[in-house]
Amino acid sequence: MFKRRHFIVFVACLIGLPLFSQTTVTGDSCIDCHKSEDFLVTDKKLYDYFQDWRASIHGQEDIVCVDCHGGNAKAKDKEAAHVSRMSPDSKSRSVDFQNIPDTCGTCHDDLLQAYIKSNHYQHLTKKDADRRGPNCVTCHGSLNSRKLNVNTVAEVCEQCHNEESENAPEIPNKAMVLLNDLNTISGYRRFIERRDPVESKLFLRNLDRNLGELSTTWHLFDIEKIETSTSQLLKEVKSKRKAVLKKSIPKK
């Protein structure tokens, strides 16, 4: 044990980490155990996993281990904290690939309701060996989750939609174009809010609601519906921007 601790101290010094973990007790035994820098040596994958969580939006919003993994955060020993359904071999565990949508849906319920209507979900829940449909983490990652943007969406879609698979290879480019249109909408929105914040208040409120609905529509994975909704919003916001510009031009 003495030699092991010295080895951990040596590695910590080598890469510039503080020699000892923070001793603050959180009251959450999962965090109090897994934050240990000993895992940098004994279980690097687990160490990285915890660091990803701590830096993520989930960590910042106090979404803790038991919220997604289950277990008992009040237990004082590993066996009691790691209940049987947390076993990697358990198909009932909340982070099993098939169960992830329901787990994420405990918070993101509107997106889950859209997703279960999609072809992606139908492939995920097939009863045969073809159960290869993507779930939440396929596109967004898990702990340090990401919101796809115009620079990242094509690469993610190409995991399944490509020339080799012959599975709608046009989807990645279409998704990239649509997110670029969304960037344009957001830019026009900022312009309208800056130039005409008072009289455009109702328009902006309705626009924000419609943008929220568009986010949900994306999780139907129906590219035609997404194109229709995006095109309509872009048309409306362009028209409003034109009206604001016209109003701001001094009359001669």
Secondary structure, DSSP 8 states (H G I E B T S, - for coil): -HHHHHHHHHHHHHHT--SS------S-HHHHHHT-TTHHHH-HHHHHHHHHHHHSHHHHTT--HHHHH-S-TT-SSHHHHS-GGGSTT-TTSTTSTTTHHHHHHTT-HHHHHHHTTSHHHHHHT-SSTT-----HHHHH-STT-----TTTHHHHHTTTSSTTTTS-TTHHHHHHHHHHHHHHHHHHHHHHHHH-TTTTHHHHHHHHHHHHHHHHHHTTT-HHHHHHHHHHHHHHHHHHHHHHHHHHS---
